[in-house]
Amino acid sequence: MKIKHSLIVVVCSFSLVSCKSNAVSGGGAEFPFVDFRAGTSNEYSWSVVTYDSLGTVQMADSENFAVKVLGTNEKLDSLSGLIKLEAYSLKIYNGSTFDWYKQNSDSLVGIAYSNAGRVPPIVPKRSGSKALQITNEVNFSPIVLPRTIQLMMRMKGIYADSILYYNNARVVYKYPLTVGRSWISLRDPFLQNRQVVGWESITTKAGTFYCAKISTRLPEIDPSLEWYEYVSNRGLIRRTLTGTFVMVDEKGNSYGTITVKEQAEIAATIN
């Protein structure tokens, strides 16, 4: 089973920490930067569902994760002054994923990550032999790397557990996050474009946040993928991904589509 025009490996990680203890609303049309604070820790809820062209659910899963700011002046090899984050499952603790970022007045840049977080096995709900399969391989937590992207990686036989990068940094945000601001987040191994497309008030279990809405596009891989992130000065508040892919058999014949819907959002402040 293959997916036409499927995504290949995404060598990037995501800043998902809400960095202060209390939710806020309002905040104007821009803010200078995400305010990371050492020791803050928050809970995120995550869910994914896939269904075929007949509307039959093929797989559904959900999880809760903690993301903690371990420090804001960390060292990594010859680099210093880095923000270090830890992400781990609150269901079954099987290890943590660690991320390092460099934040300047004009940008937040992903530098490296290590120790792909172990997550509970996913057992797809299937109605037939052609159901979408997600194997029980080692995974990143979906808080760090969207499960939709992980799925596409495994369909290509690429495993995220082997990836650790330093030199091919990704521009996560370009400050200030004003409407219309756009930037190239990644060039290699494919082009990834990001743009602030608006501002919205987002309400979650953790409160109401006034957020920049950021669109991410992968024009060389899958221009139809709908990928949005809602970011306040507390960090990422919500992320949504939706994609519909054509399913093909071993001979290249299509036999329907599979749609993936994924969402992660802040659910609570742990401390």
DRENVOMAR-813731 format. One record per atom (N, C-alpha, C, CB): residue in one letter; x, y, z. Coordinates in steps of 0.02 Angstrom, whole numbers, plus 50000, padded with zeros to 5 digits. Glycine has a CB too. Example, Ala and Ser with C-alpha at 12.3 -4.5 7.8 and 13.67 -1.06 7.14 Angstrom:
<atoms>
a506604971650390/a506154977550390/a506604983550390/a505654977650452/s506424988850354/s506844994750357/s506455000250394/s507044997050286/
</atoms>
This chain:
<atoms>
m500424994150000/m500005000050000/m500445006250000/m499535000050061/k500285011049956/k500665017149951/k500195023049948/k501125017049890/i500465028949961/i500085035049955/i500415039349902/i500035038750022/k500045041349851/k500315045649799/k500505052349829/k499805046549741/h501085054949805/h501315061549826/h501385061949902/h500845066949801/s501575056449934/s501635056550006/s502225060650029/s501685049450033/l502205062650093/l502735066650121/l503345062450135/l502505070150185/i503945065450129/i504545062150151/i504745064950218/i505115062850100/v505315062850244/v505505064550313/v505515072150323/v506195061650328/v505245074150380/v505255081150399/v505785082050453/v504555083550425/v506335085250436/v506875086150484/v506765092550522/v507565086050450/c506265092650564/c506125098650603/c505745096650665/c505735103850562/s505785100750715/s505405099850776/s505015106150790/s505855097950836/f504575105950841/f504105111350850/f504115113950921/f503405109050832/s504105120450928/s504075123550994/s503355123651018/s504365130750992/l503205119551068/l502515118651090/l502395120851161/l502325111551082/v502875123851194/v502775125551264/v502395132051272/v503445126051299/s501895131951315/s501595138151338/s501985140151400/s500825137351353/c502295145951398/c502865147051442/c502715150951506/c503375150551406/k502095152951519/k501925156051582/k501365152151615/k501725163451572/s501235153751676/s500765149751715/s500035151351701/s500895150751788/n499875157351679/n499175159251672/n499005161151600/n499015165151718/a498395159251580/a498165161051513/a497975168351511/a497575156551492/v498015171351452/v497805178251443/v497425178951378/v498415183051445/s497035184151374/s496705185951311/s496935192851291/s495925185651318/g496765194751230/g496985201251205/g497715200851184/g496885206751258/g498055206551184/g498775206451169/g498965210151107/g498995199451164/g498485213151071/g498665217051013/g498785212850951/g499275221051027/a499075216050900/a499145212850835/a499825209750825/a499015217850781/e500255210150876/e500915207050869/e501225206550939/e501365211150821/f501745202550945/f502135202451006/f502865201150987/f501875196951056/p503335203351029/p504035203151008/p504335196151005/p504435207351053/f504135191651051/f504425184951051/f504015180451098/f505165185151072/v504125173951091/v503835169151138/v504235169451203/v503815161951108/d503895170251259/d504235171451322/d504365164851359/d503815176051366/f504915161551342/f505105155351375/f505355156851446/f505635151551334/r505145152751494/r505375153551563/r505555146751592/r504835156951606/a506165146251617/a506415139951643/a505975137451700/a507145140751668/g505845130851699/g505445127751751/g504715127151737/g505545131351814/t504455130851688/t503745130351673/t503605123851636/t503515136351630/s503015121051649/s502835114651621/s502085114551608/s503035108851667/n501885111951550/n501185111951531/n500975105451499/n501035117751484/e500325104251501/e500045098051472/e499705099751406/e499545094751521/y499815095351357/y499485095951292/y499075089651279/y499995097051236/s498485090551250/s498085084951226/s498185084251151/s497335085851244/w498175078151128/w498285076851057/w497805071351034/w499025074751044/s497575071950972/s497135066750944/s497255066350869/s496395068150960/v497125060450841/v497165059450769/v496635054350749/v497875057050747/v496335055450690/v495855050650663/v495965050350588/v495125052750679/t495915044350560/t495945043450488/t495315039750465/t496585039550467/y495055041750407/y494475038350380/y494525037950304/y493825041950401/d494195032950275/d494245031750203/d493725035850166/d494165024350188/s493705034850099/s493255038750056/s492525037250069/s493425037449984/l492365031850104/l491675030150122/l491485032950190/l491575022550121/g491965036250223/g491835039050289/g491955034250346/g491145041450292/t492225028250332/t492355023350384/t493005024950421/t492395016250353/v492955025350486/v493555026750526/v494035020950523/v493355028250600/q494655022350504/q495155017150499/q495605016850561/q495575018350438/m495705022650592/m496125022850651/m495965029050691/m496875022750632/a495965028450757/a495875034250801/a496315033250862/a495125035050822/d496625038650884/d497065038150942/d497095044950977/d497785035850921/s497255044951040/s497325051151078/s497865050251131/s496655053351110/e498115055751157/e498665055451205/e498725062151241/e499345053751169/n499025062151298/n499195068351334/n499945068451348/n498785068851400/f500235074451338/f500955075151345/f501115081151389/f501295075851277/a501675080751423/a501945086451459/a502535089251420/a502155084451532/v502585095851419/v503165099151388/v503435104151439/v502955102851320/k504085103451454/k504395107451507/k504995111351481/k504605102951565/v505065117551503/v505655121551488/v506185119751540/v505495129251487/l506685116051519/l507215113951566/l507705119551580/l507575107951539/g507805124051532/g508265129551542/g508245134251483/g508965126951553/t508485140351493/t508495145351440/t509195147851425/t508055151251459/n509695144851458/n510395146651445/n510815140351444/n510655151551500/e510585135451405/e510905128851401/e511465128751350/e510385123551385/k511915123851358/k512465122751311/k512375116251274/k513135122851347/l512575116151212/l512565110051171/l513185110251126/l511905109551128/d513675106051142/d514315106251107/d514615113351113/d514235104151032/s514735116551057/s515035123251059/s514525128851062/s515475124250998/l513885127051062/l513345132051063/l513145133551135/l512745129651023/s512955139651148/s512735141651215/s512135146251210/s513305145051255/g511825147651267/g511235152051268/g510635148951235/g511395158451233/l510555142351239/l510015138751206/l509435137551253/l510265132151177/i508835137151225/i508235135051261/i508185127451254/i507585138651235/k508115123951309/k508055116651307/k507365114551332/k508615113251349/l507005110651292/l506345108151309/l506355100551316/l505835110251255/e505905098151359/e505805090951367/e505075089451355/e506025088551438/a504925084151316/a504235082051303/a504175074651319/a504025083451230/y503635072751355/y503555065651372/y502815064151382/y503955063951437/s502645057851372/s501955055551377/s501735055451450/s501865048651346/l501095057251462/l500805056751528/l500415050251536/l500355062651542/k500375046251483/k500035039851486/k500505034451512/k499765037851416/i501015033251473/i501525028251492/i502205031451480/i501445021651450/y502575032551533/y503225035851525/y503745030951499/y503455039051592/n503945031751437/n504445027451406/n505045031551381/n504145023551348/g505155037151410/g505725041251389/g505495048151368/g506105037951333/s505965052651360/s505825059651342/s506175061451277/s506035064351398/t505875066151242/t506205069351185/t506465076151209/t505705070151124/f507065077851189/f507365084251208/f507485088451145/f508025083151247/d507325094951151/d507405099551095/d507805105551118/d506725101751067/w508235108051073/w508625114051086/w508455119351034/w509385112451085/y508335125551058/y508165131151015/y508625137051031/y507425133051024/k508725141250981/k509075147550990/k508585153050974/k509715147950944/q508475157551023/q508005163051012/q508385169651012/q507465163151066/n508295173450958/n508565180150951/n507985185050948/n509025180750889/s508135191450942/s507605196450939/s507175195750877/s507905203350942/d507445192550824/d507075192150761/d506845185150743/d507495194750706/s507005180050783/s506815173250763/s506895168250819/s507225171150703/l506535162650812/l506635156650853/l506855151150805/l505985154650893/v507435148250817/v507725143350771/v507815136750807/v508405145850743/g507575131250776/g507685124550802/g508395122350786/g507175119650773/i508765120050836/i509465118150827/i509555110650824/i509885120950884/a509255106950871/a509375099750875/a508845096450918/a510075098150902/y508785089850913/y508375085950960/y508685079050967/y507645085450935/s508495075651021/s508775069051034/s508285064851072/s509445069551073/n508415058251073/n508025053451113/n507285053651096/n508125054851187/a507115051251037/a506415051051017/a505985047951071/a506335047250950/g505475051551094/g505055049151149/g504665042951130/g504585054651171/r504685037951173/r504295031851162/r503575033251179/r504575025851203/v503115030751138/v502405031751151/v502065024951148/v502095036651099/p501465024351178/p501115017951177/p500965015651106/p500465018451216/p500975009151093/p500825006651025/p500135008851002/p500864998951023/i500075010050937/i499435011950907/i499135005850874/i499515017750857/v498525004150892/v498184998450862/v497615001250820/v497914993350915/p497695001550753/p497175004550710/p496515000650714/p497415004950638/k495965004250710/k495315001050704/k495184999950630/k494755005350736/r495104993750609/r495074992150538/r494404989150519/r495644987450519/s494194990650457/s493584987550431/s493744982850374/s493104992950407/g494374982450353/g494554978150298/g495304977650291/g494254980550233/s495544973550244/s496254972250238/s496644978250210/s496364966350193/k496294982950180/k496634988750151/k496654994750197/k496314990550085/a496514993550261/a496514999050309/a497215001950316/a496254996750378/l497235008350332/l497875011650342/l498215008750404/l497775019250350/q498845006750396/q499215003750450/q499715008650479/q499564997450426/i499755008850545/i500295012350578/i500675007250618/i500035018250624/t501305006150602/t501685000850633/t501895002750704/t502294999250591/n502074997750742/n502264998650811/n503015000050816/n502084992450853/e503245005050778/e503945007050780/e504045012450833/e504185009550711/v504675013750850/v504825019250895/v504615025750863/v505575019350913/n504285030050900/n504015036250873/n504245042250913/n503265036050871/f504235048050881/f504235054250918/f503565054950951/f504395060350872/s503545058651006/s502895060351032/s502565065050981/s502945063751103/p501905064550973/p501565068950925/p501575076250945/p500845066750916/i501775077751007/i501845084651027/i502465087650993/i501895085251103/v502965083650981/v503585086150951/v503545085850875/v504185082250976/l503305080350848/l503255079550776/l502555077050759/l503795074750749/p502155080550719/p501465078450706/p501425071150682/p501155082950654/r500945067450709/r500885060450691/r500735059550616/r500325057150732/t500385064350588/t500255064150516/t500915063850477/t499845070150493/i501405067950498/i502055067950465/i502415061350479/i502475073950489/q502375058850541/q502685052450557/q502415046850513/q502585050850631/l501755047050503/l501435041950461/l501715041950391/l500675043050459/m501775047950362/m502055048550295/m502775046250292/m501995055750270/m503155047550346/m503835045350349/m503885037750346/m504175047950412/r503455034450386/r503475027150388/r503245024050323/r503055024550445/m502785027350288/m502565024950223/m503145025050173/m501985029150197/k503625029550185/k504215029950142/k504795025850170/k504435037250134/g504685022450226/g505215018350255/g505745022350290/g505535014250202/i505575028350314/i506045032750348/i505855033050422/i506065039850317/y506335032050466/y506185031650537/y506485037550575/y506445025050566/a506065041150610/a506275047350642/a506775046150698/a505675051050669/d506795040150725/d507225038750782/d507955039650765/d507105031750807/s508135039450701/s508845039950681/s509065047050667/s508955035750620/i508605051950673/i508755058750652/i509005062950711/i508135062050621/l509565066150703/l509815071150750/l510185076250709/l510265067850805/y509985082550711/y510295087450666/y510495093650704/y509825089150609/y511025096650682/y511295102650712/y511365108250661/y511965101150745/n511635106650603/n511815111850555/n511225114150512/n512365109350510/n510755109750500/n510195111450457/n509615114250499/n509965105150417/a509745119950531/a509265122850578/a508625124950542/a509575128750614/r508075124850579/r507425126850552/r507185133250586/r506905121150562/v506955137950546/v506685144250573/v505955142950593/v506735150050521/v505835142350658/v505165140850682/v504725146950677/v505195138350755/y504955152750704/y504585159050700/y505045164650679/y504255160650768/k504765169450642/k505105175750627/k504725181250662/k505155177050549/y505065184950705/y504745190250744/y504795197050711/y505045190450814/p504315201650726/p503695200250762/p503195196650717/p503385206850788/l502735193150747/l502255189150709/l501665193550686/l501995183250751/t501795197850637/t501285202150609/t500965198850549/t501595208950589/v500335200450536/v499965197550480/v500335199050414/v499245200250477/g500435193950374/g500775194650310/g501505192750313/g500715201650286/r501795192550373/r502505190650377/r502595183450355/r502775191650449/s503075182250311/s503195175450286/s503945174050288/s502925174650214/w504105167650291/w504815165750292/w504885158550269/w505105166650362/i505495156950249/i505665150050231/i505905146650294/i506205149650174/s505535141650316/s505715138150377/s506245132950364/s505095134850407/l506245130050304/l506695124550287/l506795124350212/l506425117750313/r507395122650189/r507525121850118/r507715114650100/r508085126550097/d508055111350144/d508315104650131/d508065099850185/d509095104650128/p507765094150167/p507765091050101/p507195093350055/p507725083650109/f506775097950078/f506255100750036/f506065107550063/f505625096050033/l505705111350023/l505515118150041/l504925118050089/l505345122149978/q504975122050142/q504425122950189/q504325130350201/q504565119150256/n503735132850182/n503575139950189/n503085141050247/n503285142650124/r503185146550284/r502725148350338/r502515155550330/r503055147150407/q501895157050351/q501635163850346/q501115165050400/q501345165050276/v501125171050428/v500605173150475/v500005175550434/v500855178850523/v499445172050440/v498865173450397/v498295176950434/v498605167050367/g498365177950500/g497845181350537/g497945180750611/g497165178750518/w497465183550649/w497475183150722/w496785180850745/w497655189950754/e496775176350795/e496145173650821/e496195172550896/e495965167050785/s495625173050930/s495575171051000/s495425163551003/s495035175251038/i495845159851037/i495775152551042/i495635150751114/i496415148951016/t495095147051126/t494915144851193/t495035137351200/t494175146551207/t495405135551251/t495535128551268/t495375127451342/t496275126651253/k495495121551367/k495385120151438/k495845124351482/k495485112651452/a496395126751453/a496875130651491/a496705138151492/a497575129751463/g496205140251453/g496015147251452/g495935149851381/g496515151351488/t495885156451375/t495805159751310/t496445163551293/t495195164551310/f496685162751232/f497315165651210/f497205169251144/f497855160251203/y497505175051137/y497495178751073/y498105176651034/y497475186551084/c497995173650975/c498515170050940/c498635172450868/c498355162750939/a499255172250848/a499425172750777/a499285166050745/a500175174850767/k498945166150687/k498795160050650/k499325159250596/k498075160150619/i499725153950600/i500285152850554/i500125146950509/i500935151650593/s500175148150444/s500085142850394/s500755139950374/s499705145650333/t500795133350369/t501395129950345/t501225126350281/t501675124950398/r501635127450229/r501525124250164/r502145120550142/r501315129450112/l502035114750110/l502565110550083/l502455109950007/l502595103450117/p502625115049968/p502435115349897/p502755109849855/p502615121949869/e503335107349873/e503665102249834/e503445095149852/e504415102849842/i503115094549908/i502935087849933/i502185086649929/i503165087050005/d501795090949962/d501065090249962/d500745097049974/d500835085150015/p500635100849920/p500355107549928/p499645107649956/p500355111049863/s499295101949958/s498615101749981/s498555100950057/s498235096149948/l499105099350091/l499085098350163/l498895104850199/l499755095650188/e498385104650241/e498165110450280/e498485109950349/e497385110750286/w498965114350362/w499355114150424/w499365121150454/w500085111550411/y499045121850513/y499005128350546/y499235127750619/y498295131150542/e499575132950641/e499765133450711/e499525140150739/e500535132650720/y499275140050801/y499025145950834/y499495147450893/y498285145050858/v499835153150889/v500385154650934/v500265161250971/v501055154950896/s500305161051037/s500275167151077/s500965168551106/s499745166451134/n501035173951145/n501685175051176/n501835169951230/n501715182051204/r501365165551244/r501475159851289/r501735153751252/r500825158151326/g501745153951185/g501975148251146/g501415145451103/g502245142851192/l501495139251081/l500995136051039/l500375134451080/l501275129751006/i499785136451057/i499155135151091/i498785129451056/i498725141451092/r498775129450990/r498435124150953/r498785122950887/r497685125950941/r498785116650864/r499035114950798/r498535110150765/r499745111750801/t498355111350702/t497905106950666/t498215104950599/t497215110250654/l498125098750580/l498345096350515/l497795092150484/l499005092150521/t497655093350419/t497165089450382/t497445088050313/t496485093150378/g497415081750293/g497655079950226/g497265074150199/g498405078250228/t497135074050133/t496805068550099/t497285065750048/t496135070750067/f497395059250050/f497885055950007/f497575050349968/f498475053350049/v497805049449907/v497565044149863/v497925037649881/v497665045949788/m497535032349892/m497825025849909/m497915021849845/m497365022049959/v498505018749838/v498645014649779/v498905007849801/v499165018149733/d498775002749760/d499024996049775/d499714995149747/d498544990649748/e499974988949750/e500654987449728/e500754988649653/e500824980349744/k500214988549615/k500264989649542/k500164996949523/k499754985349506/g500055001249572/g499965008349558/g499245010349544/g500385010149500/n498775005749555/n498075007249542/n497755010349605/n497685000949521/s497405015949597/s497085019149654/s496445015449672/s496935026549638/y496295015249737/y495675011949759/y495315016049813/y495835005049786/g495435022549814/g495085026849861/g495555031949892/g494755022749914/t495305035249942/t495705040349977/t495705038950052/t495445047449962/i496195041750085/i496215041550158/i496305048750181/i496775036850184/t495905050850229/t495955057650257/t496215057150328/t495275061250255/v496685061450345/v496985061650411/v496825068450443/v497755060450408/k496565068350504/k496445074450541/k496805073850609/k495685075750551/e497215078750624/e497615078550684/e497585085250720/e498345076650668/q497575085150787/q497565091350824/q497935090550890/q496845093650838/a498305095750909/a498615096150975/a498465103051003/a499385094750971/e498325103451068/e498205109851099/e498365109651173/e497485112051088/i498515115451201/i498675115851272/i498045114251312/i498945122851291/a498125109951364/a497555107751403/a497585110051475/a497505100251401/a498185110951502/a498245112851572/a498955115351587/a498065107051619/t499005119351639/t499655121451664/t499825116951723/t499645128951685/i500395113551718/i500595108851771/i500915112651828/i501085103451744/n501335117451813/n501625121651865/n501855128251835/n502205118151900/
</atoms>
